Amino acid sequence: MTNQVTSIEQSKRLLELGVPDDKACMVWVPNWTFDERTRQFMPTGDYNVCFRYAAYKVMKEEIIPAFTVADLLYVLPKILYDNYGNALPLNVTTSTGSYWCLFWGNLVTHNGWEDSASLVDLLTTAVEWVVSNGYKLNV
């Protein structure tokens, strides 16, 4: 499952870019161990990914959002407009080998061309591209 959601680092970056944490349907939850010496639960530094509703009620302050492919597709704009007002629809497809490809427009006139072996990485990069180029996210 971990290769189908954003990593903790990617999630933190998406939050910095303005993606609301409530758009993530999954979360990273810290593992805890009981320390006999201090008689307290201590975080191990490891995390597990689980559905948001299961963890949200248990440790709201400790969870980190984990955005799925569907979550990321939802926040990406489906159409961008170029300087001439032409509509450039979102395209996500496969390219040569096992790479995913994302761009707005068509193969001749396009914006934001990216490709990656990981769909999660591709969509995370696309969110960064959208924000850094002054477009609005679907939030």
C-alpha positions in Angstrom: 0.0 0.0 0.0 2.9 2.4 0.7 3.6 2.7 -3.0 0.0 3.8 -3.7 0.0 6.9 -1.3 2.3 9.8 -0.8 5.3 9.4 1.4 5.5 11.4 4.6 7.9 13.8 3.0 5.6 14.2 -0.1 2.6 14.8 2.1 4.3 17.5 4.1 5.4 19.2 0.8 1.8 19.0 -0.5 0.5 20.6 2.8 3.1 23.4 2.3 1.8 24.0 -1.2 -1.7 24.5 0.1 -3.4 21.1 -0.3 -5.8 20.8 2.7 -5.1 17.8 4.9 -8.8 16.8 4.8 -8.4 15.9 1.0 -6.3 12.8 2.1 -8.4 9.7 2.7 -5.5 7.9 4.3 -3.0 8.8 7.0 0.4 7.8 8.4 0.1 6.7 12.0 3.1 6.4 14.3 3.9 3.1 16.0 4.4 3.2 19.7 6.2 1.0 22.2 5.9 0.9 26.0 9.1 2.0 27.8 9.3 0.0 31.0 11.9 2.4 32.5 9.8 5.6 32.1 6.5 3.8 32.2 5.3 5.8 29.1 4.5 5.0 25.5 7.2 6.2 23.2 7.1 6.6 19.4 9.3 4.1 17.6 9.9 6.4 14.6 8.1 3.9 12.3 4.7 4.7 10.7 1.9 2.6 9.3 -0.6 3.8 6.6 -4.3 3.3 7.3 -7.7 4.7 6.3 -8.3 8.2 7.8 -11.5 7.3 9.6 -9.9 4.5 11.6 -7.0 6.5 12.9 -8.5 10.0 13.1 -10.4 9.3 16.3 -7.5 7.7 18.0 -4.6 10.0 17.6 -5.7 13.1 15.7 -2.6 15.2 16.7 -0.1 12.5 15.7 -1.3 11.5 12.2 0.2 12.7 8.9 -2.0 12.8 5.8 -1.3 10.2 3.1 -2.8 11.3 -0.3 -3.9 8.5 -2.7 -3.8 8.7 -6.5 -7.5 9.5 -6.4 -6.9 12.3 -3.9 -4.2 13.9 -6.0 -6.3 13.6 -9.2 -9.1 15.3 -7.4 -7.1 18.4 -6.5 -5.5 18.8 -9.9 -7.3 21.1 -12.3 -8.9 19.2 -15.1 -8.5 22.0 -17.6 -5.9 24.8 -17.8 -6.0 27.7 -20.2 -3.1 29.0 -22.2 -2.3 32.7 -22.8 -4.7 32.7 -25.8 -7.7 31.3 -23.8 -7.4 27.8 -25.3 -8.6 25.0 -23.1 -5.9 22.4 -22.3 -7.5 19.3 -20.8 -5.6 17.1 -18.3 -4.1 13.9 -19.8 -2.6 11.0 -17.8 -1.4 8.2 -19.9 1.4 5.6 -20.2 4.5 6.3 -22.3 7.2 4.0 -23.5 8.0 1.2 -21.1 6.3 1.4 -17.7 6.3 5.2 -17.4 3.3 7.3 -16.7 2.9 10.6 -18.5 1.0 13.7 -17.5 0.3 17.0 -19.4 -2.4 19.5 -20.1 -3.4 19.9 -23.8 -2.4 17.7 -26.6 0.8 16.3 -28.0 1.4 19.4 -30.1 0.4 22.1 -27.7 0.8 21.2 -24.1 1.8 22.5 -20.7 3.4 20.7 -17.7 4.8 17.7 -19.5 6.1 15.2 -16.9 6.8 11.5 -16.8 7.7 9.0 -14.0 7.7 5.3 -13.3 5.6 6.1 -10.2 2.1 7.5 -10.6 2.1 8.9 -7.1 5.4 10.7 -7.8 4.1 12.0 -11.1 0.9 13.5 -9.5 2.8 15.0 -6.6 5.2 16.7 -9.1 2.1 17.9 -11.1 0.6 19.5 -8.0 3.9 21.3 -7.4 4.0 22.4 -11.1 0.4 23.8 -11.0 1.1 25.8 -7.8 4.5 27.1 -9.0 3.1 28.2 -12.3 0.3 30.3 -10.7 -2.6 28.0 -11.4 -5.2 27.1 -8.8 -5.8 23.7 -7.3 -9.2 22.1 -7.1 -9.6 22.6 -3.3 
